[in-house]
Every structure is written in structure tokens, then in C-alpha cells.
Amino acid sequence: MTNSSVTYGFAATLTAKAGRGDDLIALLLSGLEAGNPATSEHCLVYLVSRSPSNPDVAHVIEGWTSEEDHHRIFATDAAQAIVAGFAELLEGESVSTDLTPVGGKARF
């Protein structure tokens, strides 16, 4: 595991088709399975959340050692397989933004 700090962040809000929120959450959490993007030593934060008012809305916050590491890892076949899975689940476009972390804490 790298001792690097988070220098690049990413946040997204995704809305599943009606009744498919559990499937969306499962797909997002699959990123934590062996060989998938969130298990990379360069991914230091991977938080999946659900909207308390709408179970079909999910949020993901990621923290990476660098923007380059994020893009490199997401170009892999494993990451692209997860991304492809969103096509059948999402209602409309997801809303995402790049972040410049300035401090904080992630502990699970």
C-alpha cells in the first residue's frame, strides 16, 4: 500500500431506473472486489452512499493519489466492465465533478 496522500478526488451522483437502486449499489460496491478499481493502492477513498429520501439515488466519492492514477486505473478492462454495467441501470446522465482535496478523514 502506498503512503501517498489524496491529491485528486471525484464525486458522482447516479440515479437508477425506478426500483433498480439495489442493483446500482451492488454494482458500485463491486468496485471493492479483488482486481477492481477501488482495490488499487492508488485509490485511498471509495465511499458509496444512498440517498435517504430516494433509494434509487446513489453517491460515490473517491480519493486518489493523483488524477493520472485515477484515469489509468479506470482505463483497465475491470473498470470498463463496471462502467458498462451502468448503461442498463441508469436513468439519465450521472452528475459528476472532479475535486481537489484539501483535508479530511476516511475511516471505516
C-alpha positions as CSV (number, residue, x, y, z in Angstrom):
1,M,0.0,0.0,0.0
2,T,1.3,3.4,-0.9
3,N,1.8,6.1,1.8
4,S,0.8,8.8,-0.6
5,S,-1.9,11.3,0.2
6,V,-5.1,12.0,-1.7
7,T,-4.4,14.7,-4.3
8,Y,-7.3,14.1,-6.6
9,G,-10.9,13.4,-5.8
10,F,-14.0,12.5,-7.8
11,A,-17.7,12.6,-6.8
12,A,-20.7,11.4,-8.7
13,T,-24.5,11.2,-8.1
14,L,-26.2,8.5,-10.1
15,T,-29.9,7.8,-10.4
16,A,-31.0,4.3,-11.2
17,K,-34.1,3.4,-13.1
18,A,-37.1,3.0,-10.8
19,G,-36.7,0.1,-8.4
20,R,-33.1,-0.6,-9.6
21,G,-31.3,1.2,-6.7
22,D,-30.1,-2.0,-5.1
23,D,-28.6,-3.1,-8.3
24,L,-26.8,0.2,-8.7
25,I,-25.4,0.0,-5.2
26,A,-24.3,-3.6,-5.8
27,L,-22.5,-2.5,-9.0
28,L,-20.8,0.4,-7.3
29,L,-19.7,-1.8,-4.4
30,S,-18.3,-4.4,-6.8
31,G,-15.5,-1.9,-7.3
32,L,-14.2,-3.1,-3.9
33,E,-13.8,-6.7,-5.1
34,A,-10.4,-8.1,-5.8
35,G,-8.9,-6.8,-9.0
36,N,-11.4,-4.0,-9.3
37,P,-10.5,-0.2,-9.3
38,A,-11.1,0.6,-5.6
39,T,-8.7,-2.1,-4.6
40,S,-5.8,-0.3,-6.3
41,E,-3.1,1.1,-4.0
42,H,-3.8,4.4,-5.6
43,C,-7.5,4.5,-4.5
44,L,-7.4,5.8,-0.9
45,V,-11.0,6.7,-0.5
46,Y,-14.0,4.9,-2.0
47,L,-17.3,5.7,-0.3
48,V,-20.7,4.6,-1.7
49,S,-23.8,6.1,-0.2
50,R,-27.5,6.1,-0.8
51,S,-29.9,9.0,-0.7
52,P,-32.1,8.7,2.4
53,S,-35.1,10.1,0.5
54,N,-34.8,8.2,-2.7
55,P,-33.4,4.6,-2.7
56,D,-32.7,4.8,-6.4
57,V,-30.1,7.6,-6.0
58,A,-26.5,6.7,-5.1
59,H,-23.5,8.8,-4.5
60,V,-19.8,7.8,-4.8
61,I,-16.8,9.7,-3.5
62,E,-13.3,8.7,-4.5
63,G,-9.9,9.8,-3.4
64,W,-6.9,9.0,-5.5
65,T,-3.1,9.5,-5.2
66,S,-3.3,11.5,-8.5
67,E,-5.6,12.3,-11.3
68,E,-3.3,10.4,-13.6
69,D,-3.6,7.3,-11.4
70,H,-7.4,7.6,-11.5
71,H,-7.6,7.8,-15.2
72,R,-5.0,5.0,-15.7
73,I,-6.9,2.6,-13.4
74,F,-10.3,3.5,-15.0
75,A,-8.9,2.6,-18.4
76,T,-8.4,-1.0,-17.3
77,D,-10.7,-3.8,-18.5
78,A,-12.0,-4.4,-15.0
79,A,-13.0,-0.8,-14.6
80,Q,-14.6,-0.6,-18.0
81,A,-16.7,-3.6,-17.3
82,I,-18.2,-1.9,-14.2
83,V,-18.7,1.3,-16.2
84,A,-20.5,-0.7,-18.9
85,G,-22.9,-2.1,-16.3
86,F,-24.2,1.4,-15.6
87,A,-25.8,1.6,-19.1
88,E,-28.7,-0.7,-18.2
89,L,-29.2,0.7,-14.7
90,L,-29.1,4.5,-15.0
91,E,-32.0,6.8,-15.6
92,G,-30.4,9.7,-17.5
93,E,-26.9,11.1,-17.1
94,S,-25.0,10.9,-13.8
95,V,-23.7,14.2,-12.3
96,S,-20.0,14.2,-11.5
97,T,-17.3,16.5,-10.6
98,D,-13.5,16.4,-10.1
99,L,-12.3,17.5,-6.7
100,T,-9.1,18.9,-5.2
101,P,-8.9,17.5,-1.7
102,V,-7.6,19.9,1.0
103,G,-8.0,17.7,4.0
104,G,-10.4,15.4,5.9
105,K,-10.6,11.8,7.1
106,A,-11.8,8.5,5.9
107,R,-12.0,5.6,8.4
108,F,-14.1,2.5,8.2
